[in-house]
Amino acid sequence: MPMNKNIYLTSLYFAFAFETTTAIAHQNDQAITFPDQIPQAQGDYVAASKVETLKPGQKVDNLFDLQFDDKQATIQKLGNNTYWIGVNYYNTTVIVDDNAGVMLIDPLGSERVDTVLKAIKQITDKPITAMVYSHYHLDHVGGAKQVSDYVEQHQTEPLRIYSSAAVYEKILRHSKKDDNNQIKAKVPLPTNVIKLDRAKTIKFGQQKIRMIVPKGAGHTPDNTLIWVKNDKVVHFADMINPDQLPFYNFAGAEDFHGYEEDLKWLLKKGIKGQWQYVNGGHGNIGSIDDVKSLLGYLDDLRREVNKQLEIAPYEPKLSDRNHFIWVKRWQDTIAAGVKEALEPKYGNMYGFDSGAVETHAIMVLFDIVDH
């Protein structure tokens, strides 16, 4: 299609470029279901263990079935002091220090947090003394009030809540004030707010926790990369679903270019050798190879979208009585062509027939058209 049409289409796509229903569900802590159930990808799969440390590159076996019940948690040890806990297709990171107690990175949503608390009790009887918000989406932090209440009722040790200044400000923006001018937030306000104009390190007992705001701000501008340096674990919520294709619209990524840039940062010289596991908040436990595979998928998407741009018809029809429909028909044709082209390579991946690939293709499409 000639470039002048692409430029014209840019002004039209906002009305329907993205599927908003999944983004709303994602941000408001609603249950997520997947329409397709297919065999997991090939790899080194092992039974989950809260005692045996997972080797880098290994994954938890039979994860779909394990995570179906939101009352059951899957626990996997990473390194010496870090644990991955999965509940109903969401994952949190837990750090246990002999002296400092337990740090919980993203308590998950209100429907899952009770299961997380029970899982922590299976790991240790140490108190929960710290909690970290990676970003302000309620499906990842909406259960924080329940954690705070639990600590207040069952512990003498206080709870410190860490977040970046960007997360704190976003919580305030989505809060209200009562008749006494007191802030009524949906989650407990952070007690330790860290301005991340550069990376900062939290000392949690003997553990070093590095907090970084990626330059790309690919998922959301407030999303924080949380790096458990001792155990070489990266918690990078909503950026990667290891063992799966990305969720719809790349999990609601607000900036596709930034999303890709942030993934590439994980593979930079001097960075990739310092981490071995990645918890993306969803999917399995990831490794460097998973990041490489995801970036390869993005390259394949971009290549196939560009091919479809050369052949997909753009057909204005007076009978439609609505010019929005012209772009919708065009984008859907391109997305269908991209999915067909990618099926030989990715058709066996979890999520391929869920409709997610089409949303990825549309995001890449309009990124190309815009830029």
N, C-alpha and C positions, 0 to 999 in steps of 0.2 A: 504494500500500500504506500503511495507517495507520502513523503514526510510532511507536507503541508496539511494533510488530513490528520496525521498523528498530532500535530500541534493543535489543530482545531478540537480534536477529541479530548485533549487534556482538560479543557474547561468544562467538559461534560461528565467526567467519570465519577466525581465525588458522590453523585446521587446513589450509585449502586456498585461501586468498585469492590467493596468488601462486604462479607456476610457479617452483620452485626450481632446476630443472635448468639453465636458462639463466644464472641468477645464479652458480651454481657454476662453470659453464664460463667465464663472464666473469672471475671473480676468480682462477681457477687457470690462466689462460694456455692454454686449449684452443682449438683451431681453431674458427672461427665460419663457418658456411655459411648461405646464404639460399635458401629454396626457390623464390622467384619471381625471374624476371629480366624486367623490363619496361623500356620506353623511359625515359630520364632526363627529368626535368621540363624545361619550356621555360625558356630563359634564354640568357645570353651565355656560350657555351662556347668555350674556346680550347685548343689543344694545350699540354700541360705544357712548361715551359721553366725550366731552371736559370739562364738568362741574362736573359731578359725578365721584368720585374716584372709580376705580375698586377695589372690594374686593379681597384679595389674594386668588388665586385658580380659580377665574372667568376668562372667556375668551370672546373675542369679537365675536358676532354672525354673521354668514353669511359672513365670511371673504373672501372666494374665490371670490364671486361676487363683494364685495366691492372693492377689490384690482385689478380687471380686467382692469379697465381704468387707464392708467398712468397719466391722467389729474385730477384724483380725489384722495384726501387723506382721510384716516381714522384716526381720532384723538381720543385718549383715555387718560384720566387723571390718573396718578398713584401717590398716596400720595398727598402732598400739592403743590409741585412746579415742578413736573416732568410730562412729557407728552410723550407718545408713538405715533409716526406718521408712518403709513404704506402707501406705494405707490407702486402698481404694484409688490407685493410680496417681497418688501424690506422694512425694518423698520429702523427708526432713533430714537434717544432719544433727547428730548429737555428739558432744565431746565430754569425756569423763576425765577429770583430773583428780588425783589422789587428795590434794589439799583444797582445791577451789570448788569442787563439786561438779555439777552438770551445767553445761551450756547447751541451749536449744536454739538452733538456727532455723527460723521459720516454723512456728508451731502448727501450721496448716489451718484449715478452716474449722469452724465450730462443729461441723458434723464429724470430723475426724480426730480432733484433738484429744478426746478422752481415750481413744485407742492408742494414741501416741504416748500419753502419760502412763498407761498400763505397760506399754513396751519398754519404757525407760526403767520401770520397776523390775522388769525381767533382766535388765542389764546390770543395774546397780541400785543400792539403797541410799546412795549419796543424794543430798538435797539439790534441787534445781535453783541455782543461784544467778544464772545469767540467761538472757534470751536476746536474740538478734533478729531484727526485721531486715530482710534483703530488699524488699520494695513493698509499696503499699497497694497490694491487691488482696482482697479479703479471702480469696481461696487459699492464700499462703499464710496470712497472719490473722485471719478473722477469729481464730480460737485463742488469741492471746489473753483475753479477759478470763477465760476458764483456767488457763495456766496461772495467772495472777491470783485468782481466787483459791486455787489448789494450794499454792505456796503459802498464802495467808492462813489457810485452815490447818495445814499439815506440817508446817516448818516454822522454826524460829529464825532461820536465816532469811535475810531480805532478798528480793529479786531485783537485779539490775537489768534494765532493758536498753540495748544499744541500737542505734540507727544512725545513718548519715543525716546531715542537715536537710538534704533534699527529701528524704523519706519523712522526716519530722514535719517539714513544711507542707507536704502533700496531705498528711494526716490532718493538719490544721485546716487546710482548704476544704476538706470534706467533713468538717466537724460543724456543730452548731453550739450556740451559747444558751444557757438556761436563763430564767428570770433574774438570777443573781449575777449574770454575766460570767458564769463559770463555763469553761469549755466542756462540751459533751462529745467526746470522740468515740468512734466505734471500736477502737482498741485502746488499751492503756498507753498513755503517752510515754515515749522513751525517757529514761532517766539520765542516760548518757548519750548526748547528741554530738556527733563527730563531724566536723567540717572537713570534707574530703577534697580540698583543693589539690591535694596530693595523697598518695597512699599512706595509710596510718596503720600501726600495729597495736593490737590490744594484747596485754599479757593476762592470760587466764591460768593462774597457777604456773605450771611449767610449760604451758602451751602458748604458742604465738599465733594469733589470729590476725591476718592481714586483711584490711578492708580497702577496696579499690572501686572507684567509679570509672567504668570503661568510657573511653572517649566517644565511642560510637553511639552510646545510649540507645542501643538497638531495640531492646524490649520496651523499656520505659526510661525516661530521663533520670528517674530515681533508683533504678536497679543497681544493686551493689554486688560486686564479685567478692565473695568471702573465702579466704584462702587459709586453710588449716595447715600451716607450714610444717609442723612436726611430722604429720602423717601424709603430707603431700596430697591433700584432698582439696578440691575446688568446689564450692557451692555456688552455682551460677544459675539461678532460677529462671525457668522459661526460655532458656537459650538452646537447649538440646534435649531431645528425648532419645537417649542411647537405645539402640536395638529397634527403633521405630522411625518412621518418617515424622517430620515435624507436625505438630497439631495444626488445626485450621488457622490460616493467616499467620503462620509461624508463631502460634500462641499469642496472637494479637500484637505482634511487633509493630511499634509505632514508627520505626524508621528502618526500612529494609537495608539500605546501604550501611547504616550503623550496625545492624544485626550481623551482617557479613563481616564488617570490620572488627567487631568484638570477638567473633569466632576466630578470625585470623590472628588476633592478639595472643590467643592461647598457644599458638604455634610459633611465636616469635623466638628467635635465638635468644637464649638466656632466660626464657620463660618456660618453654615446653619441657625442659629437663628438670624442672623443679616441682612438677605435679604429676601424679600417676592416676588419680581417680577424679571423675567429675560427677557431681550430683546436679542434674538439671531441674530437679523438682518434680520431674515426671520421667517415665520410662525406666530403663534399667540403669545399672552403674556403668559409667562411661570411662573411656580412656582416650589417649591421643588419637588412636586409630578411628574412634567414633567421630571426633571433630574433623579429621581429614575426610571421612566418608560424607559427612554432612556438607562440607564445602564442595566436594565433588558433585553432590546432588544439586547444589545451587548452580554450579557451572553448567551441568547438563540442562537444568531448567532454562537458564539464560540462552543457551545455544538453541534449544528447541523452540522457545518463544520467538527468537529472531527468525527462525525458519518459517514459522507460521505467519509472521508479519508479512512475509513476501507472498503468501498464497491465500490467506484467509480473506474472503470477500467482505467488503463493507457496503451494505445495501440499504440506503435510505428508501423508505417506501411511504408515499403519501397516505396510503391506507392505514398505516400504523397510528396516525393521529398523535404521535408522541415521539419526539426525537431522542428521548432517553433510550427507547427500545432499540434504536439502531446500534448504539454502542454496546448495549447488553447482548444483543445477538452476536455482534462481532467478537466480544471478549469471550463469550461462551464457546464459540466456534474454535477460537484459538486455544482455549483451555482444554477442550476435548481433544484437539489434535496433539497437544503437548502430552496429555496423559497416554494417548495411544502410542506415541513415540517412545515414552519412557517405560512402558509396560514390560518389554523384554528384560530390562535391567532391574527394575524396581517392583515388578508386579508381585513378587513374593514377600514384599516388606509389609509389616504391620501398619495398617492405615491406608494402604494404597487405594482400596475400593470404597473408602469412607466419604469421598468428596474432598478430602484435604488437598490432594494434588492440584485440583482445579483452583482452589483458593491461592495456592502457592504460585501457580502460573499467572493468575490475574495480578497478583502483587508485583511479580517480576515484569509483567507486561507494562503496567503503568509506571513502573520505575524507569523502564526503557523509554516510554513515550515522554515522560516528564524531563528526563535528563539526557 
